[in-house]
Amino acid sequence: MKTQLTLAVAAAACLAAPLAEAADALPAGTLITGQVSGASQTLLGLDHLFADKAGSNTTALAPADLEFMTSDFAVAVDFFSDGRVQVWNNSGTTGLAGSYTLSFSLAGLGAPISGFTPLDLSGVGGGTIGLQLVGPDSVSLTLNNLSFTGEFGSFTTQIAVTAVPEPTGLALLAAGLGLLALRRKAVA
């Protein structure tokens, strides 16, 4: 009986391990392709040192670095491994006039994107922000005449990724449940 309980506890621990690994919703190196329309027509990526040239709208996620800037340098976008996306007003004033629609496709995710929501909008004083989940690997955000509470203000959103259980984890769960059922029968 003690062996069965030990195996059940071991199965539960093994199931928790893949969940801990899933903490990085956007793994470093995730390839991000961005598009922008509105006041600025080009999105410049870190991999091209923010230079306006062919392919500059594609860059790999670098958790410690800013990934994108619009060609007018008014908007900067920073992606983080935990799924946060921080959008910066880089205009040098508290206002970001006009409309920007930024769309991002993320290649190489371990699971589909399940949500795109505001996380911290305290730095925004006015205007509208629209967030949209476009597809299993794509999000879009629209900024309309934003004002910020200070120069170089920002706001943060959150990309949620659905965790997909590993097949070995499901097998361990089934084994653990089976052992618990056997133990219950033995006690009864």
C-alpha positions in Angstrom: 0.0 0.0 0.0 2.8 2.4 0.8 4.3 1.6 -2.6 1.1 2.6 -4.3 0.9 5.8 -2.4 4.5 6.6 -3.3 3.9 5.9 -7.0 0.8 8.2 -6.9 2.8 11.0 -5.4 5.6 10.5 -7.9 3.1 10.6 -10.8 1.7 13.9 -9.4 5.2 15.4 -9.2 6.0 14.4 -12.7 2.8 16.0 -13.9 3.7 19.2 -12.2 7.1 19.4 -13.9 5.8 20.1 -17.5 3.6 22.8 -16.0 6.6 24.5 -14.5 8.3 24.4 -17.8 5.3 26.0 -19.5 5.9 29.2 -17.5 7.6 30.7 -20.6 4.6 31.4 -22.8 6.9 32.9 -25.4 10.2 31.1 -25.4 13.4 33.1 -26.2 14.0 32.9 -29.9 10.3 32.8 -30.9 10.2 34.3 -34.4 7.9 37.4 -34.5 6.7 39.0 -37.7 5.0 42.4 -37.3 3.0 44.7 -39.5 1.8 48.2 -38.9 -0.7 50.4 -40.5 -1.8 54.0 -39.8 0.5 56.9 -39.0 3.5 54.7 -39.7 3.7 52.1 -42.5 6.8 50.2 -41.5 7.8 48.2 -38.4 11.5 47.9 -37.7 13.0 44.9 -35.8 15.9 44.4 -33.5 17.5 41.7 -35.7 18.0 44.4 -38.3 19.1 47.1 -35.8 15.8 49.0 -36.4 17.0 49.8 -40.0 14.4 50.2 -42.7 15.3 47.4 -45.1 13.7 44.3 -46.5 12.7 41.8 -43.8 13.1 44.3 -41.0 9.6 43.5 -39.7 10.8 40.0 -38.5 12.9 39.5 -35.4 13.5 36.8 -32.8 12.2 37.4 -29.2 15.1 38.6 -27.0 13.7 38.8 -23.5 16.2 41.5 -22.4 15.8 43.7 -25.5 13.2 45.8 -27.3 11.9 43.9 -30.4 10.2 46.5 -32.6 9.8 50.2 -33.4 7.6 52.0 -35.9 9.5 53.8 -38.7 8.5 57.1 -37.2 10.0 55.9 -33.9 6.9 57.0 -32.1 5.9 53.5 -30.9 8.1 50.7 -29.4 7.1 47.2 -28.6 8.8 44.9 -26.2 7.9 41.1 -25.8 8.8 39.1 -22.7 9.1 35.3 -22.3 6.2 35.2 -19.7 3.8 36.6 -22.4 3.8 40.2 -21.4 3.9 42.8 -24.3 4.9 46.3 -23.3 4.0 49.1 -25.7 6.0 52.4 -25.3 5.2 55.9 -26.4 8.5 56.9 -27.8 7.3 60.2 -29.3 9.0 62.4 -26.6 5.6 63.9 -25.6 2.7 62.7 -23.5 0.5 62.3 -26.6 0.6 59.8 -29.4 -1.6 61.4 -32.1 -3.2 59.3 -34.8 -4.0 55.7 -35.2 -1.7 52.7 -35.2 -2.7 49.1 -35.8 0.1 46.7 -35.0 -0.3 43.0 -35.9 2.1 40.2 -34.8 2.5 36.6 -35.8 4.6 34.4 -33.5 6.2 31.3 -35.0 7.4 28.4 -33.0 5.1 28.5 -30.1 4.6 25.2 -28.2 0.8 25.8 -28.0 -1.8 28.1 -29.5 -2.4 31.6 -28.1 -5.6 31.5 -26.0 -5.9 35.1 -25.0 -4.7 38.7 -25.4 -5.7 41.0 -22.6 -4.7 44.3 -20.9 -2.4 43.8 -17.9 -1.5 47.4 -16.8 -3.0 50.4 -18.4 -2.2 52.8 -15.5 0.3 54.8 -17.7 -2.5 55.7 -20.3 -4.4 58.9 -19.6 -6.8 58.8 -22.6 -7.6 57.6 -26.1 -8.5 54.0 -26.9 -6.6 50.7 -27.0 -8.0 47.7 -28.8 -6.7 44.2 -28.4 -7.6 41.3 -30.6 -6.7 37.6 -30.8 -6.5 37.1 -34.6 -5.6 33.5 -34.7 -3.8 30.6 -32.9 -0.4 32.4 -33.4 -1.4 36.0 -34.1 -2.5 39.1 -32.1 -3.4 42.7 -33.1 -3.5 45.9 -31.1 -5.0 49.3 -32.2 -3.9 52.6 -30.6 -6.1 55.7 -31.2 -5.0 59.2 -30.1 -3.4 58.0 -26.9 -2.3 60.3 -24.1 0.1 59.0 -21.4 0.5 60.1 -17.8 4.1 61.1 -18.6 6.7 61.3 -21.4 7.8 57.9 -22.7 4.8 56.3 -20.9 3.8 52.7 -21.6 1.2 50.1 -21.0 1.4 46.3 -20.7 -0.7 43.5 -22.2 -0.6 39.8 -21.7 -0.5 37.0 -24.2 -1.8 33.7 -22.8 -0.8 30.4 -24.3 -2.8 27.3 -23.7 -0.8 24.6 -22.1 -0.8 21.3 -24.0 -0.2 18.3 -21.7 2.7 16.1 -22.7 1.7 12.5 -23.6 4.0 11.1 -20.9 2.2 13.4 -18.4 -1.2 12.0 -19.4 0.2 8.5 -19.1 1.5 9.2 -15.6 -1.8 10.7 -14.6 -3.7 7.6 -15.8 -1.3 5.4 -13.9 -1.6 7.4 -10.7 -5.4 7.4 -10.9 -5.3 3.7 -11.5 -3.2 3.1 -8.4 -5.5 5.3 -6.3 -8.5 3.2 -7.6 -6.7 0.0 -6.6 -5.8 1.4 -3.2 -9.4 2.4 -2.7 -10.6 -1.1 -3.5 -8.0 -2.7 -1.2 -9.1 -0.4 1.7 -12.9 -1.1 1.1 
